[in-house]
């Protein structure tokens, strides 16, 4: 018996498969592996018992989260109909791309960004199709530190003021971006090598105009229009 697929746009009850379905799927994985010549028992157990359950769990949780987000979109956006998405080829392609990324990460923050991106596309508020693909690929490639640093390059001054870390009488107390990053994100303080890589990567992708953590901190945003569009796309769900 094949595994029952999750119906992304079905009722709430239909989205949550019974545990029997998981057992059937695991049995199918074991049977398939057993049929492959020269595959040892340890490899079979590794793939079927260690890897298969979390992979399927991640997939199921991700599709449930996406479906719930679409339900909220239907309730808040006038004229939005979930059934129309079946004919929206760019959205379907984006779901496939995002699902591959979601299954490959354990970080809830990344999955939230992927979900926001898809909801923006579904609501017709995403960027042009090619940029959608570029931004989804960026979520996959970026670490969470990329997003923290990029947001600092956009709203760093306001964030420092809000946190009581910026003194208008002594603005040069924060001399460079490494200092600003360390104040707002203590977990990144002193990680100069990582910050160098992240900032170089962001600039090379066209998201920022700062290449080094030792560059002088500027109260003005140092993020490009493309970087701002990316942040809004992945951090701000449609309203």
Buried (B, 14 or more C-beta within 10 A) or exposed (E): EEBEEBEBBEEEEEBEBEEEBBEBBBEBBBEEBEEEEEEEEEEBEEBBEEEBBEBBEBBBBBBBBBBEBBBEBBEEBEEBEBEEBEEBEEBEBBBEBBBEBBBEBEEEBBBBBBBBBBBBBBBEBBBEBEBBBBBBEBBBEBBEBBBBBBBBBBBBBEBBEEEEBBEEEEEEEBEBBBBBBBBBBEEBBEBEEBBBBBBBBBBEBEBBBBBBBBBEBBBEBBBBEBBBBBBBBBBEBBE
